[in-house]
Amino acid sequence: MVLSTNEEVRQDEGRSLAAAVLSRGVEAPGTMAAVVAAAAVRARILQVSSKVNSTWYSASSFSSSAPTVKLFIDGKFVESKSDKWIDIHNPATNEVIGRVPQATKAEMDAAVASCKRSFPAWADTSVLSRQQVLLRYQQLIKENLKEIARLITLEQGKTLADAEGDVFRGLQVVEHACSVTSLLLGETMPSITKDMDLYSYRLPLGVCAGIAPFNFPAMIPLWMFPMAMVCGNTFLMKPSERVPGATMLLAKLLQDSGAPDGTLNIIHGQHEAVNFICDHPDIKAISFVGSNQAGEYIFERGSRHGKRVQANMGAKNHGVVMPDANKENTLNQLVGAAFGAAGQRCMALSTAILVGEAKKWLPELVERAKNLRVNAGDQPGADLGPLITPQAKERVCNLIDSGTKEGASILLDGRNIKVKGYENGNFVGPTIISNVKGIQFYTQLKTITSQWKEEDATLSSPAVVMPTMGR
């Protein structure tokens, strides 16, 4: 079994968000070594830009312990009047690098009202004009890709290579949105019956909303608002409160692309913001990506209020390795799939079932995983970075503990890894467990595999007759 450590800012003003994030000191760690490490982190991030950006970070907050993230309402970056704030941490150091507001009810209402006001004019804008906005947008994303990636690494922890991939995958959806003209074609059917012709049109719904998770701060928001907006809808975005920076920069770039004020609005928050989106009568559709528990809740509550809801929830991936597989390629793919992005992605491979002779590859798999370099995501050569929070680290370590208690063998243990200069980071190294009897998190898998009997291996006839093409 392979167990990944899983489960869950243009040279112009746009490039200096990361500098703003760390423009003021935060509470210093207790030891001199930690102080030096923190200073080094700040120095690297400040290389993003030579000036501080106050566009979406509060200028007044530069005199406080950490800058605050603004809301984006009606084409303006505005400071929240909320008295509830959430700290943003650098997962590699657990330093507080910013604070994000839990938007007030009045602020959230203002965001939806802005979307609603701008909808009629935006929906009546020709599809070619909307397409031109997206064409300019994709070019600005390309020009600022590395700056967005640096922001992601700062707030989310993934390596710069992973972060650039995060942006690139989102960019691909924006590029796809640029081809929307043919996708919006309707249909006609003359004489469907006597004196009757059929016409169908694809029309925008109105105000749509998106709720994004922490693990892909650029890609998943870019799955949502570009497609909705190019189709003529307006959009309310709620990024993860842990990683708001990339979405805020993407909003600035969209504004620079010519999107009218009010077509995209951004709020911040947690449960109250989610409930607001599910309940507000002017929001016609919701797109969500995240955990099963949250997705089921949003689907039920949003649907109950008459909204279209799409919920992409959870995942646990399992790989079956047959003995005739290409050994070198398979081992490389297993390591990358299991431990890439520190396992914090729905496509992470958490379990590998090695069949027959493939079981003998385990020692080599362990050696390859052992050679992965665990470090802060902005460090050269880092293969995997930290988990998002101390709680996520604790959850993974508890999962590994449960395996040992149930008799599994730990071939590679990453629980006690220490990264020099980042001792306070949320790091868990690659971990490989074999002879798994059953782990708390995988009880469903255990139930299924327990039905397999040893004598099944000697059967000559198939247990299931698979359908054949042509029959």
MODA-V705378 format. One record per pair of residues at least 6 apart in sequence whose C-alpha atoms are under 7 Angstrom apart, sorted by the first residue. I is the first residue (numbers start at 0). J is the second residue. Records with the same first field share a line. If there is no record, write none. Layout:
I->J  J
//
This chain:
0->350  351  352  431  432  433  435
1->337  349  350  351  431  432
2->337  349  350  430  431  432
3->337  338  342  348  349  429  430
4->338  341  342  395  427  429
5->341  342  343  395
6->343
7->343  391
8->14  15  16  17  146  147  149  150  245  248
9->142  143
12->52
13->248
14->47  48  146
15->47  48  50  51  52
16->51  52
17->44  45  47  150
18->44  45  47  48  51
19->51  52  56
20->66  96  97
21->41  96
22->61
23->61  64  65
24->64
25->64  65  95
27->34
28->34
33->420
36->420  421
47->146
54->76
55->68  69  76  247
56->66  67  68  69
57->66  67  68  69  78
60->66  67
65->95  96  97  98
66->97  98
67->97  98  99
68->98  99
69->76  77  78  79
70->76  77  78  79  265  266
71->77  264  265  266
72->110  113  261  264  265
73->110  113  260  261  264
74->260  261
79->100  102
81->100  101  102  103
83->100  101
84->98  99  100  101
85->98  99  100
86->95  97  98  99
87->95  96  97  98  99  241
88->94  95  96  154
89->95  96  153  154  156
90->154  155  156  385  386  387  388  424  425
91->156  375  385  421  424  425
92->421  423  424
93->423  424
99->240  267
100->267  268
101->267  268  269
102->266  267  268
107->266
110->264
111->235
113->261
114->206  233  234  261  262  263  264
115->206
117->261  262
118->205  232  233  262
121->231
122->203  231  232
126->180
129->229
130->177  229
132->256  257  258
133->173  177
134->177
135->256
136->252  253  256
137->170  173  174
139->252
144->163  166
145->163
147->245
148->159  162  163  166
149->159
150->244  245
151->162  216  245
152->158  159  162  376  377
154->242
155->214  242  387
156->375  376  384  385  386  387
157->340  376  383  384  385
158->376  377  381  382  383  384
159->376  377
161->340
165->215  217  218
166->217  218
168->218
169->217  218  219  221  222
172->221  222
173->221  225
176->225  226  229
183->201
184->201
185->199  200  201
186->198  199  200
187->197  198  199
188->196  197  198
189->196  197
190->196
191->197
203->230  231  232
204->232  283
205->232  233  283
206->232  233  234  281  282  283
207->232  233  234  235  282  283  284  285
208->234  235  236  282  284  285  286
209->223  235  236  237  285  286  287
210->236  237  238  286  287  288
211->219  220  237  238  239  287  288
212->238  239  288  289
213->239  241  242
214->343  344
216->242  245  246
217->245  246
223->286
224->234
228->234
233->262  263
234->262  263  264
235->263  264  265
236->264  265  266
237->265  266  267
238->246  267
240->267  268
276->282
277->297  300  301
278->301  304
283->306  307
284->306  307  308
285->307  308  309
286->308  309  310
287->294  309  310  311
288->310  311  312
289->311  312  313
290->312  313
291->312  313
294->310  312
298->308  310
301->308
302->308
313->345
314->345
315->345  349
316->346  347  348  349  350
317->348  349  350  351
318->348  350  351  352
319->351  352  353
320->352  353  354  357
321->353  354  357
322->354  355  356  357
330->364
334->368
336->347  348
337->347  348  349
338->429
339->383
340->383
341->383  384  385  386
365->410  411
368->429
369->429
371->382
372->381  382  383
373->381  382  383  384  428
374->381  383  384  418
375->381  384  385
376->383  384
384->426
385->424  425  426  427
386->392  425  426
387->425
388->425
389->425
392->425  427
396->414
398->439  440
401->438  439
402->435  437  438
405->436  437
406->436
407->432  433  434  435  436
408->432  433  434
409->431  432  433
410->431  432  433
411->429  430  431  432
412->429  430  431
413->427  428  429  430
414->427  428
416->426  427  428
437->445
//
